[in-house]
Amino acid sequence: DAKTTQPTSMDCAEGRAANLPCNHSTISGNEYVYWYRQIHSQGPQYIIHGLKNNETNEMASLIITEDRKSSTLILPHATLRDTAVYYCIVRVGNQGGKLIFGQGTELSVKP
Amino acid sequence: DTAVSQTPKYLVTQMGNDKSIKCEQNLGHDTMYWYKQDSKKFLKIMFSYNNKELIINETVPNRFSPKSPDKAHLNLHINSLELGDSAVYFCASSQEVGGGAKTQYFGPGTRLLVL
């Protein structure tokens, strides 16, 4: 079973920041938080991951709370092409680690 | 260049038939996976291979048999197809040994419809 909790759906206006929350209150000390997204009819796409510190790349920023029990994915300037299901995943294991996908958050970016 | 490719993209077949789905990755990764996404859109791991060795085998019927001829390929053979096998099957790969993010890269999916 998934170890994360996310809202089922969210809306965001085009050009605004999209902030997607995730709760992972049972995360272990050596587990990373990964974010993937799945645009309709495509395979999941890696976005970003982190352990303790906040992370930023060309796609998004990841803010992890100090107690690591929750995190927020930030898309700074959402576009229509960011409409997708976003999955917050806590990585299980180190070798051959499977990803356990929950229901994710369906983000709709509207004009 | 496609990093993780799958064939076929679509597969429509009759109940009881045997079919195979192929996956290839050109990323030099040591681990490959099969995931299944059902009609309710839940993605679940089925199998994982590391350097041609099976390391994850979730509760999947024996009719599903993965085969890894080399570490760049992981094929999925399904015997005696049933209606409930209709789903989208995604292949993925990652580099697990050594440092790094261990990011999984997914293929475009194979849409299987069993009639």
Interface residues (C-beta under 8 A of the other chain):
Chain A: Y34 Q38 S41 Q42 G43 P44 Q45 Y46 H49 V85 Y87 R91 N94 Q95 G96 G97 K98 L99 I100 F101 Q103
Chain B: V4 T31 Y33 Y35 K41 F42 L43 K44 I45 S48 N50 I55 I56 E58 F90 A92 E96 V97 A101 K102 T103 Q104 Y105 F106 G107 P108 G109
